Amino acid sequence: MSSQADQLRMRISDLQTEIDLQRKLLRKLEDDKILAQRQLNAVLDPVARLPLEISSEIFLQSLDAPFPEPGALHISMLLLSICSAWTDIALATPALWVASHITFPCALGLKKLLPIRFKRAHNRSLSVSLSGVPFDQDVLSVIWKHGQQLQHFEMRKGDDGAARGGIWRLWEGCSPGPLPSLQTLAIRGWNSEDYIFSFRQISELLHMSPNLTECILCDLEIVDDAEAAKADIVLPKLRRLIFGEPGDLPFNNVVFNCLSLPGLEVLSTSLPDKEAWDDLLSFLKRSSPPLRELTVKFDGLGISNLPQYLCLVPDLRRLEVWWPKCHVMEGLFAMLAESPSLVPNLDTLVIHDPEFLSGSFWTALSRTLAARRTQLHIFRLEVSDPLSASEMPAPSHIDAFRELAVGGTRVHIKAYFGLWEHAFY
């Protein structure tokens, strides 16, 4: 009986050995099949048959620039998993790896994967967008190590629901170093008591970015810092400074005091009080910028002194005003009509949501447009809801607008909501 059992054990062992051998052979056959299938895919794949320059450009069309949308970090990774030919193309295209959107809290392994991604970008300029809180300090450290390559940088608060309180220590433990290549800086969406920036944090970022060309600070709660405000930051290449979203309602700011921007061409800001007006005046005198576009939100404060502000920006071509009182606009119209040397290059005037409009508003506007018919060619009035019959221009005003249209002046009234609009040209 013992002998029979031993024979069966040997038989089972031999069968297992044969099974293992056949499994290895099967795995090899499966691997050979996969390889052959990939080779066939490469032969038949139209992308693989294209020159690398063209196939790379096709891949690049799948990305957003300069700031990718959430999930864009994974698009280039997805291209690695299609076939070997696509993997080769993706790895041979550094531009695929330059833009990264990172959402916090992030995966624990991201701090190890991010250096690999940046390495694949070679020496290309990098675009990084961060959203959510809290920021992972290890991930920030990786980003700052590549600060020399950073060209576009955005921070956006996500919907985390976590209460923080006090001043948020953005760079705690890993302050950024010099950012010589940074051109675009955007910080958005922290307007709450839970996340408060110190003025010093903003000024440090600006100070480390000497070649910045565009800065967007939107919906931020910034605590003034008397010591940091004494800093003198000169950014000769900054062309666009926007407090708020481009094309939308401007927000307050507290950073004028420390800035000199001799190349500024576009400014969007809010002027809620006399101190803000004084800061703007000091800034314009200190910087003497070639300002071409100015967007402001203000009430009647400072309107009597407006000429001294406009005299400092003689190159202004576009003026956009949000939520003004009617008498403020009538005063501005009178200044423009009576002083042709005031902003002589003004070509476009846009008014957003003024208070109740009266006949005197339309009369002052028509006089101003007539006085400046050779310079001021576009007037736009944008309101939330359609104007009532009493707020609409009278027939005499409409006739004046249509007469001006013959000479090239365009008057356009529209509502944000609905399809209501009137164009007189």
C-alpha positions in Angstrom: 0.0 0.0 0.0 2.9 2.3 0.8 4.5 1.6 -2.5 1.2 2.4 -4.4 0.9 5.7 -2.5 4.5 6.6 -3.4 3.8 5.9 -7.1 0.7 8.1 -7.0 2.6 10.9 -5.4 5.3 10.7 -8.0 2.6 10.6 -10.7 1.0 13.8 -9.3 4.4 15.5 -9.0 5.2 14.7 -12.7 1.8 16.0 -13.7 2.3 19.2 -11.7 5.7 19.7 -13.4 4.1 19.2 -16.8 1.3 21.6 -15.9 3.8 24.2 -14.8 5.8 23.8 -18.0 2.6 24.1 -20.1 1.6 27.2 -18.1 5.0 28.8 -18.8 4.6 27.9 -22.5 1.1 29.3 -22.5 2.2 32.5 -20.8 5.0 32.8 -23.4 2.5 32.2 -26.2 0.1 34.8 -24.7 3.0 37.3 -24.4 4.0 36.6 -28.0 0.5 37.1 -29.1 0.3 40.5 -27.2 3.6 41.5 -28.8 2.4 40.5 -32.2 -0.9 42.3 -31.7 1.0 45.5 -30.6 3.2 45.2 -33.7 0.1 44.8 -35.8 -1.5 47.8 -34.1 1.7 49.8 -34.8 1.7 48.7 -38.5 -2.0 49.6 -38.9 -2.2 52.6 -36.5 -2.4 55.8 -38.6 -0.9 57.8 -35.8 2.2 55.6 -35.6 2.8 56.0 -39.3 2.8 59.8 -39.1 6.0 61.8 -38.6 6.7 62.3 -34.9 6.1 66.1 -35.2 2.6 65.5 -36.5 1.6 62.7 -34.1 3.0 64.8 -31.1 0.9 67.7 -32.2 -2.2 65.5 -32.3 -1.5 64.4 -28.7 -1.0 68.0 -27.6 -4.5 68.9 -28.8 -5.9 66.9 -26.0 -4.4 69.3 -23.4 -5.5 72.7 -22.1 -3.1 75.6 -21.8 -1.8 77.3 -19.9 -3.8 75.9 -17.0 -5.2 72.4 -17.4 -8.7 71.5 -16.2 -9.0 69.0 -13.3 -8.0 65.6 -14.4 -5.6 66.9 -17.1 -2.7 65.4 -15.1 -4.0 62.0 -16.2 -4.4 62.7 -19.9 -0.8 62.2 -20.8 -0.6 59.2 -18.5 -3.6 57.7 -20.3 -1.7 58.0 -23.6 1.0 55.6 -22.1 -1.5 52.8 -21.8 -2.8 52.5 -25.3 0.0 50.8 -27.2 3.8 50.8 -27.3 3.8 53.1 -30.3 1.7 55.7 -28.5 3.9 55.3 -25.4 7.0 56.0 -27.5 5.3 59.1 -29.0 4.1 60.4 -25.6 7.6 59.9 -24.0 9.2 61.6 -27.0 6.9 64.7 -26.6 8.1 66.8 -23.7 5.3 69.3 -24.2 2.8 66.7 -23.0 4.2 66.8 -19.5 4.6 70.5 -18.9 1.0 71.2 -17.6 -0.2 69.6 -14.4 -3.4 70.2 -12.4 -3.2 68.9 -8.8 -6.2 68.5 -6.5 -5.7 68.3 -2.8 -5.9 66.1 -0.8 -3.8 64.1 -3.3 -2.6 60.6 -3.5 0.2 59.7 -1.2 2.5 58.7 -4.0 2.2 61.9 -5.9 5.4 63.4 -4.4 7.3 60.5 -6.1 5.5 60.6 -9.4 5.7 64.4 -9.9 9.5 64.5 -10.3 9.2 61.8 -13.0 6.6 63.9 -14.8 8.7 67.1 -14.6 11.7 65.1 -15.8 9.8 64.0 -18.9 9.2 67.7 -19.7 13.0 68.1 -20.0 13.8 71.8 -19.8 10.4 73.1 -21.0 8.5 75.8 -19.1 6.0 74.3 -16.6 2.4 75.2 -15.8 1.0 74.1 -12.5 -2.5 74.6 -11.1 -3.4 73.7 -7.5 -6.9 73.4 -6.1 -8.3 72.2 -2.8 -6.9 72.4 0.7 -4.8 71.7 2.6 -1.8 71.8 0.3 0.6 68.9 0.6 3.9 70.4 1.7 5.9 67.5 0.2 4.2 68.1 -3.2 4.9 71.9 -2.8 8.5 71.2 -2.2 8.8 69.2 -5.4 7.2 72.1 -7.3 9.5 74.7 -5.8 12.5 72.6 -6.7 11.5 73.1 -10.3 10.7 76.8 -9.7 13.3 77.9 -12.3 11.1 76.3 -14.9 7.7 77.4 -13.6 6.0 79.8 -16.1 2.3 79.6 -15.1 1.1 79.1 -11.6 -2.4 79.0 -10.3 -3.9 78.3 -6.8 -7.6 77.8 -6.5 -9.6 76.9 -3.4 -11.7 73.8 -3.7 -15.0 72.9 -1.9 -13.4 71.2 1.1 -15.8 72.4 3.8 -13.0 72.4 6.4 -12.8 75.3 8.8 -9.3 76.7 9.4 -9.5 80.1 11.0 -6.8 82.7 11.3 -4.1 83.5 8.7 -3.4 80.6 6.5 0.3 79.6 6.4 0.5 78.9 2.7 4.2 78.0 2.5 4.7 76.6 6.0 7.9 74.5 5.9 8.6 75.0 2.2 8.8 78.6 1.1 9.4 79.0 -2.7 12.7 80.2 -4.0 13.3 82.5 -7.0 10.8 82.1 -9.8 12.6 83.8 -12.7 10.5 82.3 -15.5 7.1 82.9 -13.9 4.9 84.9 -16.3 1.3 84.2 -15.1 0.2 84.1 -11.4 -3.4 83.5 -10.4 -4.8 83.1 -6.9 -8.6 82.5 -6.8 -11.4 81.7 -4.5 -10.3 82.2 -0.8 -12.8 85.0 0.1 -13.8 83.6 3.5 -12.9 83.9 7.1 -11.6 80.3 7.1 -8.7 81.2 4.7 -7.0 84.5 5.1 -3.8 85.5 3.4 -1.3 87.9 4.9 -0.1 90.7 2.7 3.4 89.4 3.2 2.6 86.1 1.5 1.4 87.9 -1.7 4.3 90.4 -1.6 6.8 87.5 -1.3 5.4 85.8 -4.3 5.5 89.0 -6.4 9.1 89.7 -5.2 10.3 86.3 -6.3 8.7 86.7 -9.8 10.6 89.6 -11.4 9.5 88.6 -15.0 5.8 88.4 -14.2 3.6 89.6 -17.0 0.1 88.9 -15.7 -1.3 88.7 -12.1 -4.8 87.8 -11.2 -6.0 88.0 -7.5 -9.6 87.0 -7.3 -11.9 86.7 -4.3 -9.2 87.0 -1.6 -9.3 88.0 2.0 -5.9 89.8 2.5 -4.8 91.1 5.9 -2.8 94.3 5.7 0.8 94.1 7.0 2.3 97.5 7.8 5.9 96.2 7.6 5.4 94.2 4.4 3.6 97.1 2.8 6.8 99.1 3.1 8.5 96.8 0.6 9.2 98.3 -2.8 8.5 95.8 -5.5 9.3 96.8 -9.0 7.9 94.5 -11.8 8.9 96.2 -15.0 7.4 93.4 -17.3 3.9 93.2 -15.6 1.3 94.1 -18.2 -1.9 92.9 -16.6 -3.0 93.3 -13.0 -6.5 92.2 -12.3 -8.3 92.1 -8.9 -11.2 89.8 -9.8 -11.9 87.6 -12.8 -11.0 89.1 -16.2 -14.1 90.7 -17.7 -16.0 90.5 -14.4 -16.7 92.7 -11.3 -13.4 94.0 -9.8 -12.5 93.3 -6.1 -10.7 95.3 -3.4 -7.0 95.2 -3.2 -4.3 96.1 -0.7 -1.1 95.7 -2.7 -0.8 99.0 -4.5 1.3 100.5 -1.8 4.3 98.3 -2.4 4.2 98.1 -6.2 5.9 100.0 -9.0 4.7 98.8 -12.4 6.2 100.9 -15.2 5.0 98.6 -17.9 1.3 98.1 -16.8 -1.2 98.2 -19.6 -4.3 96.6 -18.1 -5.7 97.3 -14.6 -8.9 96.1 -13.0 -9.6 97.2 -9.4 -12.2 98.4 -6.9 -12.0 101.8 -5.2 -14.4 101.6 -2.2 -13.1 104.5 -0.2 -10.9 107.6 -0.1 -7.9 105.6 1.0 -8.2 103.3 -2.1 -8.4 106.4 -4.3 -5.3 107.9 -2.6 -3.4 104.6 -3.1 -4.3 104.5 -6.8 -3.1 108.1 -7.2 0.2 107.3 -5.5 0.6 104.2 -7.6 0.0 106.0 -10.9 2.4 108.8 -9.9 5.1 106.3 -8.8 4.7 103.9 -11.8 3.8 106.3 -14.7 2.4 103.2 -16.5 1.3 103.2 -20.2 -2.1 102.1 -19.1 -4.5 101.3 -22.0 -7.4 99.5 -20.2 -8.8 100.5 -16.9 -11.7 98.7 -15.1 -13.0 100.2 -11.9 -15.8 99.8 -9.4 -16.5 102.9 -7.4 -19.2 105.2 -6.0 -19.1 109.0 -6.0 -16.0 109.2 -3.9 -13.2 110.9 -5.9 -15.3 111.8 -8.9 -14.4 115.5 -8.6 -10.7 114.6 -8.6 -11.1 112.1 -11.4 -9.3 114.4 -14.0 -6.0 114.3 -12.0 -6.2 110.5 -12.2 -7.0 110.4 -15.9 -4.2 112.9 -16.7 -1.8 110.3 -15.4 -2.9 107.8 -18.0 -3.0 109.7 -21.3 -2.7 106.4 -23.4 -6.0 105.0 -22.0 -8.1 103.5 -24.8 -10.7 101.6 -22.8 -12.5 102.6 -19.6 -14.9 100.2 -17.9 -17.0 101.2 -14.9 -19.1 98.9 -12.6 -22.1 99.9 -10.5 -21.8 103.6 -10.7 -24.3 106.1 -9.5 -26.1 108.0 -12.3 -24.8 111.4 -11.2 -21.2 110.0 -11.2 -21.5 109.0 -14.8 -23.1 112.3 -15.8 -20.1 114.0 -14.1 -17.7 111.8 -16.1 -19.5 112.5 -19.3 -19.2 116.2 -18.7 -15.5 116.0 -18.0 -14.9 114.1 -21.3 -17.0 116.4 -23.3 -15.5 119.6 -21.9 -11.9 118.5 -21.9 -10.8 116.9 -25.2 -7.2 116.7 -24.0 -8.3 114.4 -21.1 -7.5 110.7 -22.2 -7.5 111.8 -25.9 -7.1 108.2 -27.1 -10.2 106.9 -25.3 -11.9 104.7 -27.9 -14.2 102.4 -25.8 -16.4 103.2 -22.7 -18.3 100.4 -21.0 -20.8 100.9 -18.1 -22.1 98.0 -16.0 -25.3 98.2 -14.0 -25.6 101.9 -13.1 -28.4 102.9 -10.8 -31.8 104.1 -12.2 -31.2 105.9 -15.5 -32.9 109.2 -16.2 -33.2 111.4 -19.3 -30.2 113.5 -18.1 -28.0 110.5 -18.3 -28.8 109.9 -22.0 -28.5 113.7 -22.7 -25.0 113.8 -21.2 -24.0 110.7 -23.0 -25.2 111.9 -26.4 -23.3 115.2 -25.9 -20.1 113.4 -24.9 -20.3 111.1 -27.9 -20.9 114.0 -30.2 -18.0 116.0 -28.7 -15.7 113.0 -29.1 -17.0 111.5 -32.3 -13.6 111.3 -33.8 -12.1 109.4 -30.9 -14.8 107.6 -28.8 -16.3 105.0 -31.2 -17.8 102.4 -28.8 -20.2 102.8 -25.9 -21.7 99.8 -24.2 -24.2 99.7 -21.4 -24.6 96.3 -19.8 -27.4 95.7 -17.2 -28.7 92.7 -15.3 -32.3 93.0 -16.5 -33.9 94.8 -19.4 -34.4 98.5 -18.9 -37.9 99.8 -18.1 -39.6 102.1 -20.6 -38.8 105.1 -18.3 -35.1 104.2 -18.3 -34.8 103.8 -22.1 -33.3 106.7 -24.2 -35.9 109.1 -25.6 -36.6 109.2 -29.4 -34.4 112.3 -29.6 -31.5 110.5 -28.0 -32.0 107.5 -30.3 -32.0 109.8 -33.3 -28.7 111.3 -32.1 -27.1 107.9 -31.6 -28.2 106.8 -35.1 -26.7 110.0 -36.6 -23.4 109.3 -34.7 -23.5 105.8 -36.1 -23.1 107.2 -39.6 -19.7 108.5 -38.5 -18.7 105.1 -37.0 -19.8 105.5 -33.3 -21.5 102.4 -31.9 -24.0 102.5 -29.0 -25.0 99.1 -27.6 -27.4 98.3 -24.7 -27.8 94.7 -23.5 -28.9 92.7 -20.6 -26.8 89.9 -19.1 -29.8 87.6 -18.8 -32.1 86.9 -21.7 -31.8 88.1 -25.3 -32.7 91.7 -24.7 -30.5 94.2 -26.4 -30.6 97.4 -28.6 -27.9 98.4 -31.0 -27.7 101.9 -32.6 -25.4 101.5 -35.5 
